Amino acid sequence: MVTTRVLIFGGNGQIGQALQNHPLPPDWQVGIYTHEQCDFLQPGAIGNAMRAFGPDLVINAAALTDIDLCEQEPDKAREINFHAVANIAGQCATLDAPLIHLSTDYVFDGTEGRLYEPDDAMNPLNVYGQMKLLGEEAARHGTYWHVILRTSLVFSAFGNNVLTKTLHQLATQDEARAVADQFASPTSAMAVAEGIITIATAILNGKGNGFGTFHLCGEPAVTRFEFLQAIMEAYAPFTDRRPKLIPVLAADLKDRVPRPAYTPLNCDKTRDAYGILPRAWRDDLTIAVKQYIETRT
């Protein structure tokens, strides 16, 4: 059997872990690179890793996603979310290896009041979104053979994300607050991983018309407060705690980094190109909460 060499950056992140937990095609020989194995802040690390592994396809699931930290350390955000992507794309072009790069709904300002299309104009409100926009442009201009895959409000049982933070909050506090006037499309890391595998397999099998910018997210779109309520419902069978859930308005959080108000994503292009349909995130949420409980008992 001929093997295909697939390199994954971001092995410790949500998507990286989801890819490792999912059955991969038997002909894939996978190289998983964590931050410790390939530090994007170290000159030459990316090029050394890619030349040593010799990938047939690269998946970049690495990013600095902490919104507050990006505001506090914009230079670090720029290096990881922009310059590193430019480096990866350039290396991919040299090696003739297609690139699948993960991005975010935060490249939009959330003022349209409708589903965002992949080709809509970007206008990020914070440093994280700005650097992810630049990362997208680096991928577009660095290699023709790219897939930019935007997603939204990614959650899983692992790492530090909206679900694990909320479950810790529900387990330790008597009140939990969430914004009730900002909408997004929650998406499980496993759904993203499965989408990446589908896209990568199609490209490696010769699909030549599947490059460009795509959206992959769960449905339906909800507010952060509604998502908090759903997490509480999924968590209820495992605890006797019932913290008070408090809705707040984004404008009332004076020191909070700005976030877009409405960023549900239109995934029709992804469906048409790859047959990937939006997943019902409530089903994935139930599974993720059970995984979270199992890993802590």
C-alpha positions, 0 to 999 in steps of 0.5 A: 500500500502506498502511504500518504504523508500528512503533517499536522501542526497544532497537535495539542489543540482541540482540532489536533486532539480530535484528529488524533482521536478519530480513525484516520485513513489507513494509507496516511502516515501522520506526523503530529507536531505540538508546540513543544516539537515545533515552536512557531516563535523559533526561527527555522522551526517550521522549515526544519519540521516540514523538510524533515517530514516531507509531507504530501499534505499539511493541516495547520490547526495551530493558532493563538486563540486566546482573545485576551492574550492576543490583545495583550501580546499582539506581537506574539499573535502576529508571529503565530497567526500570521507569520507562521502561516506565511512560512507554512504556505511558502514551504507547502509551495516549495514541496508541492503539498496542499495546505488546509488552514483553520480560520475563524468567524472572527474575521468578520465584524458581525454587522450584516445581520445574516449568514456570512458567505466565504467571499464576504468582506472581512473586517475584524474587531480585535487583534485575534481576528486581525491576525487570523485575517492576515493568516488567511491572506498569507495562505492565499498568496503563499500557495495556490493549493490551499483550503482555508476552513473557517469555523465558529465557537469550537468546543470539545472535552479537551483543553481550554475552550468554551465548554471546559471553561463553562463546566469548570465554572458550573462546578465551582461557582453559584452564578454563571454569566454569558452574553445574550446579544452575540450570536455564533454557530457552536461547532464540535472539534470532532465535526471539524476533524471529520470535515478536514479528513473528508477534504484532505482525502478528496484532495489527495485523491485528485480533486482539483476544484476544491481549493479556496475558502470554505465554512464549516460550523454547527447549527443552529446559531445561538447566543452565548447565553443560550449555549451556556444554557445548553451546556447546563442541560447536558451537564445536569445528569452528572451533577446536583449543582444548579448555578444561577444563569445570568444573561448580560449585554456585551455593552455592559462589559466595559473592559471586555475585548470587542467581539462580533455580534452576529457571525453565523456562517453559510456552509453551502459551498462546503456542502456543494464541494465536499458533501459536508453538512452542518452538524447539530451541535447539541448532539455533539455537545452531549457527547463532549460533556460525557467525555469530559466527565469520563476523563475526570472520574 
